[in-house]
Amino acid sequence: MSTNSIWAENGSPSRPPPGSPCSRCNEPKNTPATGAATPLEVRLPARRTTGQKLLHRLAEIFFHDDPLHRFKDQTPFRKFIIGLQYFFPIFQWAPNYSFKLLKSDVIAGLTIASLAIPQGISYAKLANMPPITGLYSSFVPPLIYAILGSSRHLSVGPVSIASLVMGTMLNEVVTHVEQPFLYLQLALTSTFFAGLFQASLGFLRLGFVIDFLSKATLLGFMAGAAVIVSLQQLKGLLGIVHFTTKMQLVPVLASVFHHRDEWSPQTIIMGVIFLILLLITRQISSRNPKLFWVTAAAPLTSVILSTVLVTCLKTKLHSIQTIGRLPKGVNPPSLKMLYFKGPYLGLTIKTGAIIGTLSLTEGIAVGRTFATLKNYQVDGNKEMSAIGLMNVAGSCCTCFVTTGSFSRSAVNYNAGGQTVVSNIIMALAVLITLLFLMPLFQYTPNLILAAIIITAVVGLIDYNGAYELWKVDKLDFLACLSSFFGVLLISVPIGLGIAVGVSVFKILLHVTRPNTVALGRIPETHVYQNLSRYSEAVRVPGFFILGVEAPIYFANSTYLHERILRWIREEEDWLVSNNCSPIKCVILDMTAVTAIDTSGIDLISELQRVLEKRNFKLVLVNPIGNVMEKMHHSNILESFGFDGLHLTVAEAVDNISSSWKV
């Protein structure tokens, strides 16, 4: 028999299963006839060379979205224009830009600037960087993104989690207090490597790498980091001078109570009042999105009010710590400050890879969220390249790592922002601040920065998301808890490692322990479904039908061999205890087996040999194209004979039971 032409009957059996119905199996006595069956082939896929297969596979991995489809059937000049628009999206939307769009973008840009300025200074403190670098990072990166980015609503700048992770990792080796210049060098170099890593992922179309951070692990990681960040801000809210630099729950709480003598009542009273006001304004806008401007304006308003209070009452509020004098002017160049040789180079590369992954994950997730709301598409690989180049350029202009911020992007969206011009308007507002308004921040109290950070990171604790994980998938909930407590009790980098480890473990668990189900016939139909899921499904006398719901690889072949034999043993015990017909044929439904390797083929061969010794016939149902092709090349199909391969379970049951009657 040629394995290129293996025949089976079609999926509508024309006769009932053979033998007397088993009452304990609830097999229906009559099955409606549907007429004569027409033979169908279980065909091999079209022949392709190894090179063609490789090219097809690479295209599916790296170009699954077919980014070149717009170039088809275009003139050379038109291809040049499309290419220019692809790499620089500004050329795509700029020709159609109107005054109406500008009006909306100006309002949105000024609104997010009122949030970005205080947040930028606050997140710089969180990263242990000079406060002015927070404004530098809110000026240059948004301009770069406006040229290269494809999201219309993403507002870029410093973010809490990336700032925290960078500050924690670097401060464990080089403290910003004792070696501030070296720390600044390492932070800028880490930003450079983060951007290089991000841009490389985009150019090489390796965006799937960041998918190893699942939603569940990120949810736990973000919540744990938010708690640690909030506790760290007790230094500013309580007025403590000597505070631990560690980022674990126990050392932070111990430091708070160990330095009770440094607590400042004036700082505590003012800090708590402003924190409550900021939290209230956050709740107002979350309950009524039309009042988004309340949340957007609250941080800057708080900064102005607190600065005015401290300035006017500085003789009475002498115990309140302030930011101090900030330099005026635009970003100074920092290319010569990048640290490319020395004992800390490895630290900057590691830090860059981690903060690059985190910021990329957050930025792309935020961009896609708002793109979905406005019904347009964001190219993940282009976003990676844009964010990466933005950080590379920023590292040469005294900026630390930046990405898309959810809070600022939400404000941008609610304020009516239509294009990335809102980022340009925000950057211009920051520029004006850098040139003319910096002396006004001299008496801004540290407590207000702490209150702003706490208000921002509280939103990262997603209680409803955690509850949904518990309801839907307990394993995801366990992954969430693992990363949460890893960050909280061990450290932020190790917590991130635990998050990645749990995600990889979950993948390995699904691969190495695939799902297998026993199938039965739904009465009066030719549909076969899970016996435990469908109570009305019944066994077919003489057959045991098993579905495998995963690829068969070397990693799970041994498990599947043992699990299938156990299924058969348990089925035989059930049949004996219920006085039903014994098994004559085992049908393996391979519809969900999307791939197979040589170990999987050996499993099929070994399973056939074991079952033949027990006088059972093994039948394969509906192997997909590449699985069929590999089995054909291995010559295993020859051993299955004419009736060993079928398109559907119904065909197999009908065809084999007919041969028994003959």
Secondary structure, DSSP 8 states (H G I E B T S, - for coil): --TTSEEE--SS-SS--SS---GGGT--S----------EEE-------HHHHHHHHHHHHH-TT-TTGGGTT--HHHHHHHHHHHH-THHHHGGG--HHHHHHHHHHHHHHHHHHHHHHHHHHHHTT--THHHHHTTTHHHHHHHHH---SS--EE--HHHHHHHHHHHHTTS-TTT-HHHHHHHHHHHHHHHHHHHHHHHHTT-GGGGGGS-HHHHHHHHHHHHHHHHHHTHHHHHT-SS-----SHHHHHHHHHHTGGG--HHHHHHHHHHHHHHHHHHHHHHH-GGGHHHHHHHHHHHHHHHHHHHHHTTTT-TTS-B------SS----GGG---SSTTHHHHHHHHHHHHHHHHHHHHHHHHHHHHHTT----HHHHHHHHHHHHHHHHTTT----EE-HHHHHHHHHTT--STHHHHHHHHHHHHIIIIIGGGGTT-BHHHHHHHHHHHHHTT--HHHHHHHHHH-HHHHHHHHHHHHHHHHT-HHHHHHHHHHHHHHHHHHHHHS--EEEEEE-TTSS-EEETTT-TT-B--TTEEEEEE-S-B-TTTHHHHHHHHHHHHHHHHHHHHHTT-----EEEEE-TT---B-HHHHHHHHHHHHHHHHTT-EEEEE---HHHHHHHHHTTGGGGG-TTSEESSHHHHHHHHHHHHH-
